[in-house]
Amino acid sequence: MSGHSKWATIRRKKEATDGARAKVFTKIGREIAVVVKEGGPDPNNNAKLRELISKAKSNNVPNDNIERIIKKAAGDGDKTNYESNVYEGYGPCGVAVIVECLTDNKNRTAGDIRHYFDKYGGNLGTTGCVSFMFTRQGSIVLDYTGQDEDKLMEDVFEAGASDFNIEGEIIEVTCEPNDVMKVAESFRTMGYNVVSAEDEQVPSTYTALTDEDAIRKMRLLLDMLEENDDVQNVYHNWDMPEEPEED
């Protein structure tokens, strides 16, 4: 999930390091299965697969899992075919939402997504209804361990990135969307711990919610979308408030 606010970034680091890993593995596994069937199981001859293997490693997917997914997708016994679909709509109070899916049953997925929007005060729209408010951008999250900011700036530009921002215990680096894996690998070579590396849809404007019921429904909508195995990515322009810390 990404709203591209600092709280979304902090949550992204938390998700990359706790029980949400299983969901991450499932979602990346589907992407790998698709590109293996399209271009073969050899990453030397399949550039998309090579990038996804880097993405999987950036998200701490074990090598054994990656190899197992590739072998299964390349085998004759795997008849599952995933189709890419993008849904656009509005959450409570007009929050713009983009949902990227990989599914083996388009009707099931479309029904699920529509149900979530209807249930939590939103509505599913037509293609292009909100995507014009977003721009694709590369985002890399690094652990921040007190690096000198001048040295960090040098490393960011040396790696081929365009900018960075420090939020609490993490560094969020931005770059061109097609350069994400190359830039992430440069940071690893420099000794940084890469928490995640992905290209995202970044909103040009944000929507704040002040009504408590709307905030509750928006959180539930995002949670339901993220829990659905067919959903790969969710992007929105909600200016998320800080979540209260748990005791």
C-alpha positions as semicolon CSV with decimal commas, in nm:
position;residue;x (nm);y (nm);z (nm)
1;M;0,000;0,000;0,000
2;S;0,120;0,350;-0,063
3;G;-0,030;0,689;-0,004
4;H;0,318;0,835;-0,022
5;S;0,291;1,005;0,315
6;K;0,543;0,959;0,591
7;W;0,306;0,736;0,788
8;A;0,255;0,514;0,484
9;T;0,633;0,492;0,451
10;I;0,678;0,395;0,816
11;R;0,404;0,134;0,782
12;R;0,576;0,000;0,470
13;K;0,892;-0,061;0,670
14;K;0,693;-0,228;0,948
15;E;0,516;-0,453;0,698
16;A;0,845;-0,552;0,542
17;T;0,977;-0,674;0,875
18;D;0,685;-0,854;1,042
19;G;0,395;-1,092;0,978
20;A;0,293;-0,928;0,649
21;R;0,589;-1,093;0,474
22;A;0,376;-1,391;0,372
23;K;0,146;-1,160;0,176
24;V;0,446;-0,996;0,009
25;F;0,580;-1,338;-0,091
26;T;0,243;-1,436;-0,242
27;K;0,210;-1,118;-0,445
28;I;0,565;-1,124;-0,583
29;G;0,526;-1,496;-0,653
30;R;0,235;-1,424;-0,885
31;E;0,436;-1,164;-1,073
32;I;0,722;-1,410;-1,118
33;A;0,484;-1,682;-1,241
34;V;0,345;-1,447;-1,507
35;V;0,682;-1,339;-1,648
36;V;0,818;-1,697;-1,646
37;K;0,525;-1,811;-1,859
38;E;0,570;-1,512;-2,089
39;G;0,947;-1,520;-2,131
40;G;1,086;-1,842;-1,988
41;P;1,260;-1,944;-1,663
42;D;1,614;-1,826;-1,746
43;P;1,676;-1,476;-1,602
44;N;1,971;-1,433;-1,840
45;N;1,724;-1,443;-2,130
46;N;1,427;-1,287;-1,951
47;A;1,491;-0,929;-1,841
48;K;1,153;-0,898;-1,663
49;L;1,227;-1,210;-1,460
50;R;1,572;-1,078;-1,373
51;E;1,416;-0,756;-1,239
52;L;1,154;-0,947;-1,040
53;I;1,417;-1,169;-0,880
54;S;1,592;-0,848;-0,768
55;K;1,259;-0,715;-0,640
56;A;1,196;-1,039;-0,450
57;K;1,539;-1,021;-0,289
58;S;1,481;-0,653;-0,203
59;N;1,170;-0,766;-0,015
60;N;1,358;-1,044;0,164
61;V;1,196;-1,334;-0,022
62;P;1,420;-1,642;0,042
63;N;1,612;-1,780;-0,258
64;D;1,449;-2,121;-0,210
65;N;1,105;-1,964;-0,248
66;I;1,210;-1,782;-0,565
67;E;1,353;-2,097;-0,723
68;R;1,044;-2,300;-0,630
69;I;0,809;-2,043;-0,786
70;I;1,015;-2,035;-1,108
71;K;1,025;-2,415;-1,138
72;K;0,652;-2,445;-1,076
73;A;0,565;-2,177;-1,332
74;A;0,793;-2,338;-1,590
75;G;0,647;-2,687;-1,537
76;D;0,375;-2,836;-1,754
77;G;0,165;-2,916;-1,447
78;D;0,093;-2,550;-1,361
79;K;-0,211;-2,446;-1,564
80;T;-0,288;-2,130;-1,366
81;N;-0,295;-1,820;-1,586
82;Y;-0,301;-1,477;-1,425
83;E;-0,447;-1,170;-1,595
84;S;-0,349;-0,813;-1,511
85;N;-0,630;-0,572;-1,428
86;V;-0,632;-0,219;-1,288
87;Y;-0,932;-0,075;-1,105
88;E;-0,983;0,293;-1,025
89;G;-1,231;0,451;-0,790
90;Y;-1,302;0,679;-0,498
91;G;-1,296;0,606;-0,128
92;P;-1,490;0,804;0,134
93;C;-1,505;1,180;0,065
94;G;-1,350;1,143;-0,280
95;V;-1,012;0,988;-0,190
96;A;-0,859;0,863;-0,517
97;V;-0,768;0,492;-0,521
98;I;-0,587;0,275;-0,779
99;V;-0,589;-0,104;-0,737
100;E;-0,353;-0,322;-0,944
101;C;-0,443;-0,691;-0,961
102;L;-0,321;-1,024;-1,096
103;T;-0,604;-1,274;-1,106
104;D;-0,699;-1,614;-1,244
105;N;-1,069;-1,520;-1,222
106;K;-1,149;-1,170;-1,346
107;N;-1,519;-1,187;-1,250
108;R;-1,440;-1,290;-0,892
109;T;-1,183;-1,014;-0,849
110;A;-1,402;-0,742;-1,003
111;G;-1,687;-0,846;-0,774
112;D;-1,464;-0,840;-0,467
113;I;-1,317;-0,498;-0,546
114;R;-1,658;-0,346;-0,618
115;H;-1,794;-0,493;-0,293
116;Y;-1,513;-0,336;-0,086
117;F;-1,569;0,009;-0,237
118;D;-1,947;-0,010;-0,188
119;K;-1,922;-0,143;0,167
120;Y;-1,687;0,127;0,292
121;G;-1,842;0,442;0,148
122;G;-1,668;0,460;-0,189
123;N;-1,749;0,376;-0,547
124;L;-1,564;0,199;-0,826
125;G;-1,511;0,422;-1,129
126;T;-1,410;0,387;-1,493
127;T;-1,059;0,349;-1,633
128;G;-0,878;0,684;-1,614
129;C;-1,108;0,843;-1,359
130;V;-0,827;0,896;-1,105
131;S;-0,503;0,780;-1,271
132;F;-0,444;1,127;-1,420
133;M;-0,374;1,243;-1,063
134;F;-0,080;1,003;-1,024
135;T;0,272;0,974;-1,170
136;R;0,483;0,658;-1,164
137;Q;0,803;0,696;-0,959
138;G;1,073;0,470;-0,818
139;S;1,087;0,438;-0,439
140;I;1,357;0,264;-0,235
141;V;1,340;0,236;0,145
142;L;1,667;0,204;0,337
143;D;1,742;0,158;0,705
144;Y;1,865;0,483;0,857
145;T;2,147;0,420;1,103
146;G;2,269;0,774;1,153
147;Q;2,462;0,822;0,829
148;D;2,613;1,164;0,772
149;E;2,369;1,354;0,549
150;D;2,639;1,495;0,320
151;K;2,779;1,145;0,265
152;L;2,426;1,012;0,219
153;M;2,359;1,272;-0,047
154;E;2,677;1,171;-0,231
155;D;2,572;0,805;-0,217
156;V;2,221;0,882;-0,341
157;F;2,347;1,058;-0,653
158;E;2,625;0,805;-0,708
159;A;2,363;0,528;-0,702
160;G;2,166;0,705;-0,974
161;A;1,876;0,830;-0,760
162;S;1,730;1,179;-0,773
163;D;1,637;1,264;-0,413
164;F;1,598;1,129;-0,059
165;N;1,406;1,200;0,260
166;I;1,477;1,085;0,616
167;E;1,170;0,993;0,824
168;G;1,246;0,851;1,166
169;E;1,433;0,522;1,126
170;I;1,419;0,505;0,748
171;I;1,547;0,677;0,436
172;E;1,312;0,697;0,137
173;V;1,499;0,742;-0,191
174;T;1,330;0,841;-0,517
175;C;1,446;0,761;-0,869
176;E;1,320;0,695;-1,221
177;P;1,074;0,400;-1,217
178;N;1,279;0,196;-1,466
179;D;1,595;0,236;-1,256
180;V;1,463;0,098;-0,926
181;M;1,641;-0,238;-0,925
182;K;1,969;-0,095;-1,056
183;V;1,969;0,181;-0,792
184;A;1,876;-0,063;-0,514
185;E;2,164;-0,291;-0,612
186;S;2,401;0,006;-0,599
187;F;2,292;0,078;-0,242
188;R;2,349;-0,285;-0,145
189;T;2,698;-0,267;-0,291
190;M;2,761;0,041;-0,075
191;G;2,656;-0,156;0,234
192;Y;2,305;-0,018;0,289
193;N;2,021;-0,241;0,406
194;V;1,751;-0,216;0,138
195;V;1,412;-0,267;0,308
196;S;1,206;-0,244;-0,011
197;A;1,241;-0,132;-0,373
198;E;0,949;-0,071;-0,607
199;D;0,797;0,163;-0,859
200;E;0,484;0,337;-0,734
201;Q;0,200;0,562;-0,838
202;V;0,260;0,894;-0,662
203;P;-0,034;1,137;-0,624
204;S;0,000;1,499;-0,733
205;T;-0,252;1,618;-0,472
206;Y;-0,375;1,479;-0,140
207;T;-0,715;1,456;0,028
208;A;-0,748;1,501;0,403
209;L;-1,025;1,332;0,600
210;T;-1,157;1,495;0,916
211;D;-1,472;1,291;0,978
212;E;-1,396;1,000;1,212
213;D;-1,637;0,765;1,035
214;A;-1,479;0,844;0,698
215;I;-1,132;0,778;0,842
216;R;-1,249;0,446;0,987
217;K;-1,406;0,339;0,657
218;M;-1,099;0,443;0,457
219;R;-0,873;0,234;0,679
220;L;-1,107;-0,064;0,645
221;L;-1,123;-0,025;0,266
222;L;-0,743;-0,026;0,240
223;D;-0,713;-0,321;0,480
224;M;-0,964;-0,528;0,280
225;L;-0,788;-0,450;-0,048
226;E;-0,448;-0,541;0,093
227;E;-0,579;-0,869;0,235
228;N;-0,707;-0,985;-0,105
229;D;-0,454;-1,219;-0,268
230;D;-0,551;-1,097;-0,616
231;V;-0,447;-0,740;-0,528
232;Q;-0,084;-0,660;-0,606
233;N;-0,067;-0,289;-0,524
234;V;-0,296;-0,021;-0,381
235;Y;-0,224;0,348;-0,433
236;H;-0,423;0,640;-0,293
237;N;-0,402;1,012;-0,226
238;W;-0,528;1,010;0,132
239;D;-0,322;1,237;0,356
240;M;-0,301;0,970;0,625
241;P;-0,291;1,085;0,988
242;E;-0,045;0,939;1,233
243;E;-0,167;0,610;1,373
244;P;-0,160;0,588;1,754
245;E;0,123;0,381;1,895
246;E;0,032;0,051;2,053
247;D;0,112;0,001;2,421
